[in-house]
Amino acid sequence: MRERRFGNITVRLTGGEDRQGGGDGPLVVLMHGFGAPGTDLVGLWRVLDVPRSVRFAFPEAPVEIPGLFGARAWWMLDLARAEQAMAEGPRSYAHEIPPGMEDATDRVVEMLEALQHELGVPSERLIVGGFSQGSMAACNAVFTRNVSPGGLVILSGTPVNLEAWRAGMESKRGVPVFQSHGHNDPLLSFQAAEQLRDTMREAGLSTEWAPFRGGHEIPMPVLEGLGRFLSTASS
């Protein structure tokens, strides 16, 4: 693994022919969730069954969460409101635009452009996604910006800014999607994830849906399905 800065975001590179992101294979960019450290998803590259040429990039969210050592965010959340939502049960945020999300998306796009330019990755060989808040950052970049990857990965995410996402899906209908969500997710609504799935399918996006009996997590059956998706999307 090696660590570099792309567009003012720290990125950990793995995989590829030298296992440090080298070579000319496809690039999978996976962004971690709210409250996790920048290294949170790095270990996935050793678990996913993909060709050796596939490179991985694991960006570290730029916002430090006060009082939580190592915890980071793509944009800050109202923690008191989040605690209330946990007590009351998951709900839909589909019609909300989280404060800070648009600025975060601009930074993500800048990072992706730098990765593609410096590592020589054409758009059709770029797969973008993440877990939880990281997947929302990926969706906002793909559906509201000029980002047209060869695949989109949504792991335990939820729709936000859905009207804008829906409007942007028309031009991204050629982008295949892998989406997973736990039936018992205590943080982000399973029904809202189904709404996102249905909206993407109605817009013409080919969406592989991977529900599972579990919570806010990435279980092995999802990783197995994701490995197959990445192998196909990056070929």
N, C-alpha and C positions, 0 to 999 in steps of 0.2 A: 504493500500500500504506500502511496505517496500523497502528500498534501500540497495543494496549490491554491492560489487565489484566482478566481475568474469573476470579473465584474464586481469586485469588492466583496465577494462571498467566498468563504473558505470551503473548498471541495476536497473530499478524499476520493482518490482514484484507485480502483482495483480491477482485477480481471485482465483480459487481453492476453496476448502472447507472453508478456513478461510478468503477468499477475500484478502489475502496477498501472494498468490503464494503457499499456502500450499496444502498438499494432494499428491496423486500419479496420478493425471490426466495428460492428454497430455499437452504439453507446446507449446505455440505460441509465437515466437520471431519476433517482428516487429520493424524495424529500421527507424528512421525519415529521412527526406530529408535535403538537403543542406540549411544552413542558419536558420534552426529551432532550438529551444531549446530542451534539452533532454526530456522534458516533453510533447513534441508536440503531440504525438499519445496516450498518456496514457489514455485519456478520452474514447477512442474507446472501451475499455473493458466493459464499462457500456452500450454501444449501441448495441454491437454485440449479437445476439440471439444464444447463444451456451449453452451446458450443464454446470451446476454449477462446475463440476469437472475440466473444462478447465482452465489451468493456463496461464498467460500472462507475458512476459518479454519485457520491453521496454528499450533497450540500449541507452546510451547517446554517441554520436560520440565523439571521443577523441580530435579532432582538434578545437581549438578556432579560430573564424574568427575575426581578428583585427578590432577594431572600431565599432563592432556591439555587443552590450551587450547581452550575453546569446546565441548568434548565434554560431552554431557548424557545423562541416563537417566531413565526413568520410575521404575525401581527399580534398585539396584545388582546386579551379577552377581559371582559368584566368578570373577575373571579367570583365576586359575590353572586352575580347572576348565574354563573356556571354552577356554583354550589346549590343554588335554589333549584335549578333545572335537574340536577342529580337527585335531589330530594323528591321532586314532583314527577320525575320520569322524563325520558327523552322526548323532544318536541321537534317540530320542523323550523328551520331557519331560512327556508327557500326564498322568502321575499325580503330578506335583510341584506344589507351591504355592510359588512363589518368594518368599522373604522380602522384605517391603516392597511386594508387589504389591497387597495389599488396601488399604493406606493410599493408595497411588498411585491406585487405582481410585476411592476416595472423593473424592480431589481432582479427578479427571477428571469425575466426576458433578457435583460442585459447579461446575466450569467450564462444563459443558454446560448446566446449569440457568441459569447467569448469561447465557450466550450466547443461549439461547432467550428469556429474559425481556427482556433489554435490546435484542435485535435483532428481537424479534417473530416468532419462528420456531416454528410448531406442530410437534409431534413427527413428523407425517407428511411434513413438508418438511425434516426434518433427516436428513442422511446422515453416519454416523460410521465412521471407519476409520483405517487407518494402514499403515505399513511395518514389518515385523519386530516389534520389541518394542512399537512403537506400535499395531500391529494386535492384539497380545495384550491390551494395555490396553483397546482398544475392545471386544474380545470379552468380557472380564471385566466391563466396565460393562454391556454389553447382556444378557449371559446370567445375571449374578448380582445385578443391581441393577434398579431401576425405570426403565430406559431403553428406550424402544420407538421407535426411529427409523424413518424411511421406507426405510432401506437400510443395509447393513453392508459395509465394504470391508476385505478381508484380503489384503494384499500381502506375500508371502513371510513369512507368519507360521507359528506352530506351536501345537498345542494344549498348554495347561497347565491344571491344575485341571479336567481334562476331566469328571470325575464331576459336579462342580457345574455346569459348562457344559451338560452333557447334561440335567440336571434342569431347568435354566432355559429350555431350547430349546422346551419344550412350549408355553409362553405366548408365544413369539416367532415362531411358525411363519409369521406373516404378513409377516415382515421379509425382503425379498429380499437375497441375498448375492452379492457379486462376490469371487472368490478366485483368486489367481494364485500360482504357485510354479515355480521352476526345477528341471528334472530333475537338474542338476549343482550344486545349492546345497551349498557346503561347510560351511555353518554350521547350517542347520536342515533336518531330514530331509524329503525329498520324500514318503516313505512316511507320515510323521506328518501331513503336510498332507493326504494322501489320506484318512487316518483321520478327520481333522476334517471334511473334505468329506462323507464317508460318514455320519458321525454327524449332521451337520446335515440331510442329505437324509432319513435315517431318521426324524428328528424332524419332518419335514414342511416344512422350510425350502426355498424355491426358491433353488438355489445355482448360479450361473454359474461354471463351472470353466475357468480359463485357464492350463494348463500351458505351459511354453516350454523350449526348449533353451538353457539358460543357468544362471547361478549366482544369487547373492544380489543381485538387481537388479530394476529396473522397465524392461523393454525397450519399444520403441515399439509392438509388437503388443498388449502389455498396456495401454498408455496408450490405444490406439485402442478396445479393448474396454471399458475403464473409462469413456471418454467416452460411449460409447453407453449403458452402464449408468446413468451419472449422469443423462443426458438423459431416460431412461425413468423412473427411480426418482423423479426430482424433479418430474416433470410432474403 
